[in-house]
Amino acid sequence: MKDKPVILVTGANGQLGKELQELAPLYPSFKFIFLSREDLPIHHFELVRNFFEATKPDYCINCAAYTGVDKAESEKELAFQVNGEAVGVLAAVCKKFDTKFIHISTDYVFDGTATVPYTETSVTSPVNLYGASKLEGEKQALHYNSDCIIIRTSWVYSSYGKNFVKTMLRLMNERNEVKVVDDQFGSPTYAGDLAEAILNIIANCQLSSASFVPGIYHYSNDGVISWYDFAVAIKEISKSKCEVIAIPTTEYPTPAKRPHYSVFNKEKIIQTFHLIIPHWEESLKKCLSKLL
């Protein structure tokens, strides 16, 4: 008999995985197992099944992902293996071992042509291969394990890993000016906030199993901004002297097309799990206090 419920976290070296590791000591009633891609190649069914057989996790948070949006255009097979096929493997094994499965997805499953915030039932239509691979992961998860929770998130950043905030800090330190697109709109997500939300969902589930409500959910910080607005806030909070110049997307071509509008309606996750979602600026200050 296990003395504590076991939470397995895949993709432990990514931004969300690292934030979950940082929060884990605050949840002493759980046993955490953190696995990187090297520890467990999640697309290998037999390896994953054997690992679950040995550890019998109660929860699995899948943070593992192929996140190279532009590289995915030339590495389609790898992107679909990690973001699609591997998710199906995890979902199926979780179903077999009665492990509650929480999978992380993205705003890139949408085409960005909306003018009002996307709900969980909005029509998906990715405009790049990364988004298509993540949408395939959602389909695989729901096909093999309809009792899972899928959380779509957007514009993720953290004090860990590579992200927009850390890139801006570096460029503002190196240059007199930076150019940032001002016609793509969304809501940043501090990975530390998302990690806390996921662990609160699990903690409440331990109190009442009925509180684990399967389905697709949207999560980002509160507020809507452009990448330019985000960069200006980073400049002001970090007290940088670097000039931030607004440019249209047409002046910053990339191999993968980006959605112009990635704003989420988050009422479902707030109401279902009784979450309080911080404003993006408040969370940015919290993150920058770690980095500066």
Short mmCIF file of the C-alpha atoms (twelve columns), coordinates in Angstrom:
data_MODEL
# 
_entry.id   MODEL 
# 
loop_
_atom_site.group_PDB 
_atom_site.id 
_atom_site.type_symbol 
_atom_site.label_atom_id 
_atom_site.label_alt_id 
_atom_site.label_comp_id 
_atom_site.label_asym_id 
_atom_site.label_seq_id 
_atom_site.Cartn_x 
_atom_site.Cartn_y 
_atom_site.Cartn_z 
_atom_site.pdbx_PDB_model_num 
ATOM 1   C CA . MET A 1   0.000   0.000  0.000   1 
ATOM 2   C CA . LYS A 2   1.396   3.398  -1.041  1 
ATOM 3   C CA . ASP A 3   1.703   5.947  1.735   1 
ATOM 4   C CA . LYS A 4   1.258   8.916  -0.630  1 
ATOM 5   C CA . PRO A 5   -0.449  9.482  -3.983  1 
ATOM 6   C CA . VAL A 6   2.157   9.540  -6.774  1 
ATOM 7   C CA . ILE A 7   2.315   12.377 -9.324  1 
ATOM 8   C CA . LEU A 8   4.372   11.569 -12.418 1 
ATOM 9   C CA . VAL A 9   5.610   14.573 -14.416 1 
ATOM 10  C CA . THR A 10  6.969   13.991 -17.917 1 
ATOM 11  C CA . GLY A 11  8.990   16.673 -19.690 1 
ATOM 12  C CA . ALA A 12  10.520  17.573 -16.330 1 
ATOM 13  C CA . ASN A 13  13.295  19.722 -17.840 1 
ATOM 14  C CA . GLY A 14  10.931  22.105 -19.641 1 
ATOM 15  C CA . GLN A 15  9.602   25.389 -18.275 1 
ATOM 16  C CA . LEU A 16  6.444   23.920 -16.740 1 
ATOM 17  C CA . GLY A 17  8.263   20.820 -15.513 1 
ATOM 18  C CA . LYS A 18  10.853  22.957 -13.718 1 
ATOM 19  C CA . GLU A 19  8.157   25.116 -12.110 1 
ATOM 20  C CA . LEU A 20  6.389   21.964 -10.891 1 
ATOM 21  C CA . GLN A 21  9.679   20.786 -9.377  1 
ATOM 22  C CA . GLU A 22  10.037  24.111 -7.580  1 
ATOM 23  C CA . LEU A 23  6.503   23.854 -6.149  1 
ATOM 24  C CA . ALA A 24  6.661   20.159 -5.227  1 
ATOM 25  C CA . PRO A 25  8.038   20.720 -1.672  1 
ATOM 26  C CA . LEU A 26  4.899   22.780 -0.906  1 
ATOM 27  C CA . TYR A 27  2.795   19.649 -1.513  1 
ATOM 28  C CA . PRO A 28  4.307   17.162 0.974   1 
ATOM 29  C CA . SER A 29  1.233   14.910 0.891   1 
ATOM 30  C CA . PHE A 30  2.258   13.775 -2.621  1 
ATOM 31  C CA . LYS A 31  5.194   11.790 -3.932  1 
ATOM 32  C CA . PHE A 32  6.561   13.302 -7.151  1 
ATOM 33  C CA . ILE A 33  8.435   11.510 -9.915  1 
ATOM 34  C CA . PHE A 34  10.037  13.846 -12.462 1 
ATOM 35  C CA . LEU A 35  11.142  12.351 -15.775 1 
ATOM 36  C CA . SER A 36  13.003  13.984 -18.647 1 
ATOM 37  C CA . ARG A 37  12.900  12.786 -22.247 1 
ATOM 38  C CA . GLU A 38  16.112  10.856 -21.595 1 
ATOM 39  C CA . ASP A 39  14.635  9.143  -18.523 1 
ATOM 40  C CA . LEU A 40  11.594  7.807  -20.362 1 
ATOM 41  C CA . PRO A 41  11.012  8.044  -24.157 1 
ATOM 42  C CA . ILE A 42  7.246   8.380  -23.914 1 
ATOM 43  C CA . HIS A 43  6.548   7.230  -27.484 1 
ATOM 44  C CA . HIS A 44  7.707   3.672  -26.589 1 
ATOM 45  C CA . PHE A 45  4.578   1.876  -25.386 1 
ATOM 46  C CA . GLU A 46  6.326   -1.061 -23.709 1 
ATOM 47  C CA . LEU A 47  8.789   1.148  -21.798 1 
ATOM 48  C CA . VAL A 48  5.995   3.408  -20.587 1 
ATOM 49  C CA . ARG A 49  3.773   0.469  -19.638 1 
ATOM 50  C CA . ASN A 50  6.603   -1.184 -17.695 1 
ATOM 51  C CA . PHE A 51  7.362   2.056  -15.867 1 
ATOM 52  C CA . PHE A 52  3.702   2.480  -14.880 1 
ATOM 53  C CA . GLU A 53  3.571   -1.145 -13.791 1 
ATOM 54  C CA . ALA A 54  6.497   -0.503 -11.440 1 
ATOM 55  C CA . THR A 55  5.476   2.908  -10.059 1 
ATOM 56  C CA . LYS A 56  1.654   2.911  -10.403 1 
ATOM 57  C CA . PRO A 57  1.261   6.721  -10.508 1 
ATOM 58  C CA . ASP A 58  -2.082  8.182  -9.455  1 
ATOM 59  C CA . TYR A 59  -1.642  11.221 -11.695 1 
ATOM 60  C CA . CYS A 60  0.393   11.934 -14.824 1 
ATOM 61  C CA . ILE A 61  1.059   15.540 -15.897 1 
ATOM 62  C CA . ASN A 62  2.406   15.479 -19.452 1 
ATOM 63  C CA . CYS A 63  4.637   18.515 -19.947 1 
ATOM 64  C CA . ALA A 64  6.747   16.746 -22.598 1 
ATOM 65  C CA . ALA A 65  6.512   18.491 -25.952 1 
ATOM 66  C CA . TYR A 66  8.320   19.354 -29.147 1 
ATOM 67  C CA . THR A 67  8.224   23.160 -28.871 1 
ATOM 68  C CA . GLY A 68  10.292  24.348 -31.852 1 
ATOM 69  C CA . VAL A 69  7.546   26.175 -33.751 1 
ATOM 70  C CA . ASP A 70  9.735   27.093 -36.734 1 
ATOM 71  C CA . LYS A 71  11.817  23.899 -36.708 1 
ATOM 72  C CA . ALA A 72  8.625   21.824 -36.828 1 
ATOM 73  C CA . GLU A 73  8.124   23.028 -40.406 1 
ATOM 74  C CA . SER A 74  11.164  20.940 -41.433 1 
ATOM 75  C CA . GLU A 75  10.919  18.280 -38.695 1 
ATOM 76  C CA . LYS A 76  7.299   17.238 -39.124 1 
ATOM 77  C CA . GLU A 77  7.884   13.553 -38.307 1 
ATOM 78  C CA . LEU A 78  9.619   14.302 -34.998 1 
ATOM 79  C CA . ALA A 79  7.042   16.940 -34.006 1 
ATOM 80  C CA . PHE A 80  4.163   14.534 -34.626 1 
ATOM 81  C CA . GLN A 81  5.962   11.710 -32.827 1 
ATOM 82  C CA . VAL A 82  6.471   13.753 -29.638 1 
ATOM 83  C CA . ASN A 83  3.336   15.931 -29.719 1 
ATOM 84  C CA . GLY A 84  0.968   13.364 -31.238 1 
ATOM 85  C CA . GLU A 85  1.917   9.692  -31.066 1 
ATOM 86  C CA . ALA A 86  3.584   9.885  -27.623 1 
ATOM 87  C CA . VAL A 87  0.510   11.570 -26.134 1 
ATOM 88  C CA . GLY A 88  -1.616  8.683  -27.349 1 
ATOM 89  C CA . VAL A 89  0.767   6.200  -25.713 1 
ATOM 90  C CA . LEU A 90  0.648   8.034  -22.376 1 
ATOM 91  C CA . ALA A 91  -3.132  8.404  -22.534 1 
ATOM 92  C CA . ALA A 92  -3.614  4.689  -23.243 1 
ATOM 93  C CA . VAL A 93  -1.258  3.592  -20.469 1 
ATOM 94  C CA . CYS A 94  -2.890  6.009  -18.001 1 
ATOM 95  C CA . LYS A 95  -6.262  4.478  -18.889 1 
ATOM 96  C CA . LYS A 96  -4.920  0.958  -18.349 1 
ATOM 97  C CA . PHE A 97  -3.496  1.766  -14.904 1 
ATOM 98  C CA . ASP A 98  -6.338  4.051  -13.796 1 
ATOM 99  C CA . THR A 99  -3.955  7.024  -13.676 1 
ATOM 100 C CA . LYS A 100 -5.582  10.441 -14.001 1 
ATOM 101 C CA . PHE A 101 -4.050  12.095 -17.084 1 
ATOM 102 C CA . ILE A 102 -3.451  15.857 -17.457 1 
ATOM 103 C CA . HIS A 103 -2.042  16.940 -20.825 1 
ATOM 104 C CA . ILE A 104 -0.783  20.403 -21.801 1 
ATOM 105 C CA . SER A 105 -1.727  21.827 -25.204 1 
ATOM 106 C CA . THR A 106 -1.542  25.218 -26.902 1 
ATOM 107 C CA . ASP A 107 -3.323  28.204 -28.434 1 
ATOM 108 C CA . TYR A 108 -1.669  27.211 -31.732 1 
ATOM 109 C CA . VAL A 109 -4.499  24.730 -32.377 1 
ATOM 110 C CA . PHE A 110 -6.450  27.830 -33.517 1 
ATOM 111 C CA . ASP A 111 -5.870  29.882 -36.670 1 
ATOM 112 C CA . GLY A 112 -5.887  33.264 -34.908 1 
ATOM 113 C CA . THR A 113 -8.592  34.824 -37.082 1 
ATOM 114 C CA . ALA A 114 -11.118 35.224 -34.234 1 
ATOM 115 C CA . THR A 115 -12.185 38.608 -32.853 1 
ATOM 116 C CA . VAL A 116 -13.532 37.319 -29.526 1 
ATOM 117 C CA . PRO A 117 -11.746 35.054 -27.007 1 
ATOM 118 C CA . TYR A 118 -11.588 31.389 -27.970 1 
ATOM 119 C CA . THR A 119 -13.709 28.983 -25.934 1 
ATOM 120 C CA . GLU A 120 -12.980 25.283 -25.552 1 
ATOM 121 C CA . THR A 121 -15.586 24.513 -28.234 1 
ATOM 122 C CA . SER A 122 -14.236 27.000 -30.812 1 
ATOM 123 C CA . VAL A 123 -13.308 25.389 -34.140 1 
ATOM 124 C CA . THR A 124 -9.643  24.329 -34.304 1 
ATOM 125 C CA . SER A 125 -7.637  25.072 -37.450 1 
ATOM 126 C CA . PRO A 126 -3.858  25.301 -36.939 1 
ATOM 127 C CA . VAL A 127 -1.828  27.446 -39.346 1 
ATOM 128 C CA . ASN A 128 1.513   25.684 -38.821 1 
ATOM 129 C CA . LEU A 129 2.867   22.161 -38.315 1 
ATOM 130 C CA . TYR A 130 3.593   22.705 -34.616 1 
ATOM 131 C CA . GLY A 131 -0.074  23.564 -34.032 1 
ATOM 132 C CA . ALA A 132 -1.154  20.600 -36.155 1 
ATOM 133 C CA . SER A 133 1.054   18.243 -34.114 1 
ATOM 134 C CA . LYS A 134 -0.370  19.568 -30.829 1 
ATOM 135 C CA . LEU A 135 -3.922  19.196 -32.138 1 
ATOM 136 C CA . GLU A 136 -3.096  15.590 -33.063 1 
ATOM 137 C CA . GLY A 137 -1.969  15.094 -29.446 1 
ATOM 138 C CA . GLU A 138 -5.341  16.334 -28.191 1 
ATOM 139 C CA . LYS A 139 -7.138  13.931 -30.528 1 
ATOM 140 C CA . GLN A 140 -4.931  11.008 -29.452 1 
ATOM 141 C CA . ALA A 141 -5.455  11.823 -25.766 1 
ATOM 142 C CA . LEU A 142 -9.240  11.940 -26.100 1 
ATOM 143 C CA . HIS A 143 -9.326  8.843  -28.327 1 
ATOM 144 C CA . TYR A 144 -7.392  6.631  -25.917 1 
ATOM 145 C CA . ASN A 145 -8.519  8.200  -22.654 1 
ATOM 146 C CA . SER A 146 -11.700 10.276 -22.723 1 
ATOM 147 C CA . ASP A 147 -11.432 10.857 -18.956 1 
ATOM 148 C CA . CYS A 148 -8.359  13.078 -19.302 1 
ATOM 149 C CA . ILE A 149 -7.934  16.808 -18.719 1 
ATOM 150 C CA . ILE A 150 -6.379  18.844 -21.551 1 
ATOM 151 C CA . ILE A 151 -5.199  22.351 -20.666 1 
ATOM 152 C CA . ARG A 152 -4.465  24.689 -23.560 1 
ATOM 153 C CA . THR A 153 -2.142  27.538 -22.687 1 
ATOM 154 C CA . SER A 154 -0.420  30.407 -24.513 1 
ATOM 155 C CA . TRP A 155 2.730   32.540 -24.601 1 
ATOM 156 C CA . VAL A 156 4.421   30.530 -21.834 1 
ATOM 157 C CA . TYR A 157 7.439   31.975 -20.037 1 
ATOM 158 C CA . SER A 158 9.411   31.233 -16.883 1 
ATOM 159 C CA . SER A 159 12.711  31.895 -15.155 1 
ATOM 160 C CA . TYR A 160 13.703  28.510 -16.634 1 
ATOM 161 C CA . GLY A 161 14.398  27.518 -20.223 1 
ATOM 162 C CA . LYS A 162 14.156  29.610 -23.384 1 
ATOM 163 C CA . ASN A 163 11.294  32.064 -23.740 1 
ATOM 164 C CA . PHE A 164 10.321  35.562 -24.852 1 
ATOM 165 C CA . VAL A 165 10.984  37.208 -21.479 1 
ATOM 166 C CA . LYS A 166 14.532  35.885 -21.174 1 
ATOM 167 C CA . THR A 167 15.267  36.655 -24.835 1 
ATOM 168 C CA . MET A 168 14.085  40.256 -24.400 1 
ATOM 169 C CA . LEU A 169 16.209  40.712 -21.260 1 
ATOM 170 C CA . ARG A 170 19.259  39.472 -23.144 1 
ATOM 171 C CA . LEU A 171 18.636  41.607 -26.244 1 
ATOM 172 C CA . MET A 172 17.875  44.716 -24.173 1 
ATOM 173 C CA . ASN A 173 21.193  44.228 -22.439 1 
ATOM 174 C CA . GLU A 174 23.077  43.829 -25.722 1 
ATOM 175 C CA . ARG A 175 21.386  46.415 -27.964 1 
ATOM 176 C CA . ASN A 176 20.162  49.999 -28.046 1 
ATOM 177 C CA . GLU A 177 16.890  49.007 -29.687 1 
ATOM 178 C CA . VAL A 178 14.722  45.930 -30.294 1 
ATOM 179 C CA . LYS A 179 11.931  45.510 -32.836 1 
ATOM 180 C CA . VAL A 180 8.842   43.590 -31.725 1 
ATOM 181 C CA . VAL A 181 5.607   42.798 -33.581 1 
ATOM 182 C CA . ASP A 182 2.562   44.767 -32.455 1 
ATOM 183 C CA . ASP A 183 -0.174  43.006 -34.462 1 
ATOM 184 C CA . GLN A 184 -0.246  39.631 -32.699 1 
ATOM 185 C CA . PHE A 185 -2.440  39.609 -29.594 1 
ATOM 186 C CA . GLY A 186 -2.759  37.172 -26.717 1 
ATOM 187 C CA . SER A 187 -2.227  36.600 -23.019 1 
ATOM 188 C CA . PRO A 188 1.130   35.579 -21.529 1 
ATOM 189 C CA . THR A 189 1.219   32.599 -19.178 1 
ATOM 190 C CA . TYR A 190 3.695   32.462 -16.317 1 
ATOM 191 C CA . ALA A 191 4.533   28.762 -16.053 1 
ATOM 192 C CA . GLY A 192 4.706   29.089 -12.260 1 
ATOM 193 C CA . ASP A 193 1.028   30.097 -12.166 1 
ATOM 194 C CA . LEU A 194 -0.002  27.242 -14.453 1 
ATOM 195 C CA . ALA A 195 1.990   24.760 -12.327 1 
ATOM 196 C CA . GLU A 196 0.236   25.992 -9.197  1 
ATOM 197 C CA . ALA A 197 -3.176  25.741 -10.869 1 
ATOM 198 C CA . ILE A 198 -2.523  22.122 -11.922 1 
ATOM 199 C CA . LEU A 199 -1.347  21.096 -8.456  1 
ATOM 200 C CA . ASN A 200 -4.372  22.779 -6.867  1 
ATOM 201 C CA . ILE A 201 -6.657  20.820 -9.210  1 
ATOM 202 C CA . ILE A 202 -4.942  17.585 -8.135  1 
ATOM 203 C CA . ALA A 203 -4.978  18.514 -4.435  1 
ATOM 204 C CA . ASN A 204 -8.733  19.192 -4.607  1 
ATOM 205 C CA . CYS A 205 -9.233  15.906 -6.426  1 
ATOM 206 C CA . GLN A 206 -7.691  14.119 -3.459  1 
ATOM 207 C CA . LEU A 207 -10.365 15.663 -1.236  1 
ATOM 208 C CA . SER A 208 -13.126 14.615 -3.628  1 
ATOM 209 C CA . SER A 209 -12.606 12.443 -6.698  1 
ATOM 210 C CA . ALA A 210 -15.664 14.131 -8.220  1 
ATOM 211 C CA . SER A 211 -13.603 17.327 -8.523  1 
ATOM 212 C CA . PHE A 212 -11.520 15.779 -11.331 1 
ATOM 213 C CA . VAL A 213 -13.706 16.906 -14.230 1 
ATOM 214 C CA . PRO A 214 -12.403 15.623 -17.590 1 
ATOM 215 C CA . GLY A 215 -12.417 17.835 -20.658 1 
ATOM 216 C CA . ILE A 216 -10.568 20.601 -22.490 1 
ATOM 217 C CA . TYR A 217 -9.762  23.823 -20.602 1 
ATOM 218 C CA . HIS A 218 -8.095  27.151 -21.406 1 
ATOM 219 C CA . TYR A 219 -5.551  28.749 -19.074 1 
ATOM 220 C CA . SER A 220 -3.441  31.895 -19.403 1 
ATOM 221 C CA . ASN A 221 -2.852  34.902 -17.215 1 
ATOM 222 C CA . ASP A 222 -5.487  37.628 -17.191 1 
ATOM 223 C CA . GLY A 223 -5.378  40.548 -19.631 1 
ATOM 224 C CA . VAL A 224 -4.799  40.952 -23.390 1 
ATOM 225 C CA . ILE A 225 -1.670  42.470 -24.952 1 
ATOM 226 C CA . SER A 226 0.537   42.393 -28.049 1 
ATOM 227 C CA . TRP A 227 4.109   41.081 -28.091 1 
ATOM 228 C CA . TYR A 228 5.166   44.745 -28.328 1 
ATOM 229 C CA . ASP A 229 3.207   45.594 -25.161 1 
ATOM 230 C CA . PHE A 230 4.848   42.624 -23.450 1 
ATOM 231 C CA . ALA A 231 8.320   43.814 -24.453 1 
ATOM 232 C CA . VAL A 232 7.598   47.362 -23.240 1 
ATOM 233 C CA . ALA A 233 6.509   45.990 -19.850 1 
ATOM 234 C CA . ILE A 234 9.713   43.932 -19.612 1 
ATOM 235 C CA . LYS A 235 11.742  47.051 -20.440 1 
ATOM 236 C CA . GLU A 236 9.959   49.167 -17.823 1 
ATOM 237 C CA . ILE A 237 10.055  46.620 -15.001 1 
ATOM 238 C CA . SER A 238 13.724  45.812 -15.668 1 
ATOM 239 C CA . LYS A 239 14.498  49.551 -16.002 1 
ATOM 240 C CA . SER A 240 16.234  48.988 -19.335 1 
ATOM 241 C CA . LYS A 241 17.269  51.982 -21.472 1 
ATOM 242 C CA . CYS A 242 16.761  49.976 -24.668 1 
ATOM 243 C CA . GLU A 243 14.217  51.405 -27.130 1 
ATOM 244 C CA . VAL A 244 11.372  49.067 -28.097 1 
ATOM 245 C CA . ILE A 245 10.147  49.655 -31.665 1 
ATOM 246 C CA . ALA A 246 6.777   48.349 -32.890 1 
ATOM 247 C CA . ILE A 247 6.743   46.556 -36.252 1 
ATOM 248 C CA . PRO A 248 4.094   44.596 -38.204 1 
ATOM 249 C CA . THR A 249 4.405   40.824 -38.580 1 
ATOM 250 C CA . THR A 250 5.203   41.355 -42.270 1 
ATOM 251 C CA . GLU A 251 8.536   42.888 -41.206 1 
ATOM 252 C CA . TYR A 252 9.470   39.824 -39.150 1 
ATOM 253 C CA . PRO A 253 9.040   36.795 -41.435 1 
ATOM 254 C CA . THR A 254 9.398   33.340 -39.840 1 
ATOM 255 C CA . PRO A 255 9.296   29.817 -41.339 1 
ATOM 256 C CA . ALA A 256 6.076   29.076 -39.428 1 
ATOM 257 C CA . LYS A 257 3.026   31.313 -39.642 1 
ATOM 258 C CA . ARG A 258 1.770   32.634 -36.274 1 
ATOM 259 C CA . PRO A 259 -1.836  33.177 -35.188 1 
ATOM 260 C CA . HIS A 260 -2.649  36.908 -34.955 1 
ATOM 261 C CA . TYR A 261 -5.134  36.461 -32.120 1 
ATOM 262 C CA . SER A 262 -4.596  33.947 -29.298 1 
ATOM 263 C CA . VAL A 263 -6.900  35.200 -26.559 1 
ATOM 264 C CA . PHE A 264 -8.653  32.589 -24.396 1 
ATOM 265 C CA . ASN A 265 -11.983 32.616 -22.634 1 
ATOM 266 C CA . LYS A 266 -11.030 31.066 -19.264 1 
ATOM 267 C CA . GLU A 267 -14.432 30.939 -17.553 1 
ATOM 268 C CA . LYS A 268 -14.669 27.141 -17.773 1 
ATOM 269 C CA . ILE A 269 -11.453 26.425 -15.846 1 
ATOM 270 C CA . ILE A 270 -12.182 29.209 -13.321 1 
ATOM 271 C CA . GLN A 271 -15.706 27.970 -12.593 1 
ATOM 272 C CA . THR A 272 -14.949 24.231 -12.662 1 
ATOM 273 C CA . PHE A 273 -11.858 24.292 -10.446 1 
ATOM 274 C CA . HIS A 274 -12.483 27.533 -8.498  1 
ATOM 275 C CA . LEU A 275 -9.214  29.087 -9.655  1 
ATOM 276 C CA . ILE A 276 -8.068  32.658 -9.190  1 
ATOM 277 C CA . ILE A 277 -5.971  33.668 -12.200 1 
ATOM 278 C CA . PRO A 278 -3.432  36.481 -11.689 1 
ATOM 279 C CA . HIS A 279 -3.062  39.407 -14.098 1 
ATOM 280 C CA . TRP A 280 -0.174  39.027 -16.543 1 
ATOM 281 C CA . GLU A 281 1.679   42.112 -15.267 1 
ATOM 282 C CA . GLU A 282 1.621   40.908 -11.664 1 
ATOM 283 C CA . SER A 283 3.043   37.545 -12.748 1 
ATOM 284 C CA . LEU A 284 5.665   39.137 -14.995 1 
ATOM 285 C CA . LYS A 285 6.950   41.130 -12.021 1 
ATOM 286 C CA . LYS A 286 7.135   37.924 -9.987  1 
ATOM 287 C CA . CYS A 287 9.149   36.177 -12.695 1 
ATOM 288 C CA . LEU A 288 11.468  39.134 -13.301 1 
ATOM 289 C CA . SER A 289 12.210  39.365 -9.581  1 
ATOM 290 C CA . LYS A 290 13.876  35.952 -9.963  1 
ATOM 291 C CA . LEU A 291 15.807  36.927 -13.071 1 
ATOM 292 C CA . LEU A 292 17.040  40.433 -12.229 1 
# 
